[in-house]
Amino acid sequence: MVAAAPAGWNGTLMRRTLPVAVVLLAALAGGAGGFAVAAATGLRGNETATAVLIMGGALVGVAVAGFGIILSMEERCRRLLDCGLPAEATILRVRRTGAALHAPGHAARPFVSVDLEAHVPAYDPIRTHATMALHESEADRLVPGARIPIRYDPAHPARVALDLAR
């Protein structure tokens, strides 16, 4: 799951404009790649246009699919934080994914993957994980052995979101 946006930051504009910008850049990169392939292989005329369209379309498809997955994860997390039931979890392991969230006007927030043991009422402890963009202020709370608040889906208790605002 992806954590909520930084406090005081309205991510609506970012969610609407960034995917469009990335798709346009992917189309331009694909077009440039198509021209490079056409030039390197000696293609001319309609063959060049076909190479440009194929490469541009492929990169646009990858960009759209990637943003769809990220936005879907973000929406699931928001839904859990809004509607999920409260519980606690024990952190088993924290590791950086290598990716980061870059929001305009804010410091980059590294993504971390957190392995948890969720303590959900009426269930034995459930091993699960969550992925989130980490605020520097939250780093000291995410250590192995720490107990943290979570929200879980009662229909699927292994689906959790870290509720660090609580």
Secondary structure as GFF3:
##gff-version 3
##sequence-region A 1 166
A	DSSP	alpha_helix	12	41	.	.	.	ID=ss1
A	DSSP	alpha_helix	46	83	.	.	.	ID=ss2
A	DSSP	beta_strand	85	101	.	.	.	ID=ss3
A	DSSP	beta_strand	109	119	.	.	.	ID=ss4
A	DSSP	beta_strand	126	133	.	.	.	ID=ss5
A	DSSP	three_ten_helix	136	141	.	.	.	ID=ss6
A	DSSP	beta_strand	147	153	.	.	.	ID=ss7
A	DSSP	beta_strand	156	162	.	.	.	ID=ss8
###
